[in-house]
């Protein structure tokens, strides 16, 4: 995948927007014209608005496997936004959400974190979507 395609990937834009927001709460979230603008905006705002609920669910599901205060911010944001999608974007299949986040993890994370992200999202998906589409 070329850098141009990566920079245009909606989930990369989601993580970039969330990162900017969490570093500076006064950051003005502006959404440029994009084919998936509504999806990007819904996921970013939903992740921000439901952060507490998402963290509660993650703590309940993962217990000692995930400590948000000790987790790298980018990895935490990827887990939060993917969890938001798993919980609230029922039209998107589980395997698509997980594979997309694992794919973009190359853009943000070290290789060791990629497997961790995959394992976390797999476990979360099995608990959040009981029917496991």
N, C-alpha and C positions, 0 to 999 in steps of 0.2 A: 504494500500500500504506500503510495507516495505521501510526502509531507503535506502536499496540498489537500489530498483526500482526508488525511488525519485531522488537519486543522478545520475541516468542514464537517467533521463527524459531530452529530448533535450531542453525544454524551461527553465528548471532550469539551465542548462549549459549556455544557452543564457544570462540569467539574471546575472549569476556569471561572465561571460566574460565582459558584459557591465559594471557591477559594478566595476570590476578591472580596466577597461579602463577609466571610468569616474573619478575614484579616482586618477589615475596616467596615464596621457595621453602618457607617455613614455612606458607604459606596452606593452610588446610584446605579441600580440595575437597569441597564439599557440593553435592549434586545435588537440587534441589527437584523436586517432583512435576511431571512433564511427559509429554506423549504420547510423546515420543521420548527419554525418559530413558536407555534402554540405548544408543541410538545416540550420544547426547551423551557419556555416560560412556566408552564404548568409544573414541570418536574423541579425546577429551581425554587419557585415560590412554595410548592408543596413540601419540599424537603426542609425549607427554612421554617415554615409555619408549623410543621408537625415534628420538628426536631425532638422535642421532649417525648412524644409518643413513640417515635422511631427508636430512640435510645432505651426507653422502657422495654420495648419488645426485644431489642437486641440483648439487653442485660438478662431478660428472662430466658431467652433461647440459648444464648451463648455462655451465660454465667461467667466463669473465670477465663474464657477464651478471648474475650474482648474487653479491654479497658480503655474507654474513649479518652480519658485524660492522659494516658501514656501512649496512645497510638498516634503515629504520624498524621498530620492534618489531611494531607491528600488522600491517604488510605482511608481515614475516617470518613471523609466526604464521599469517597467512592462507595463505601459500605452503606452510608446513610442514603444516598440517592438511589442506589440499587435496591435497597430495602423499601424505599418509598415506591419505586416502580413495582416491586413484587407485591406490595400490599394494595396498591391503588390503581395499577394499570393492568387490569385483568384481561384486556384484549391482547396484550403482548405475551407470548409464550415464555415460560420460565427459562427454557434453554436459550432463547434469544437474548433475554436480559443478561443472564450470566455470561454468555459468550461475548457479548458486546463489551461488558465491563472488563472482562479478562483481556480482550483484544486491546482496548485502549490503555490498559495498565502498562503496556510497553512504553507508552508515551510519558507516563508519570512515575512509575515505580521500578525498583530494582527487581531482578528476576526472582529472588527469594520471596518477595511479597506477593508475587503473581499467584503462586500456589496457595498461599495463605488466603488471599482474596477469593480464589475459586472455592476453597474448602468452606470458608465462612458463608459465602453466598449460597452454596449448595445446601448447607445446614439450615440457613434462614429460609430458603425457598420451601423446604420440606415442612417447616413449621408454620409459615405464613399462609401458604396455599395448600390446605389439607388435601384437596382433590388432586394435586400434583399433575396438572394438565400435561 
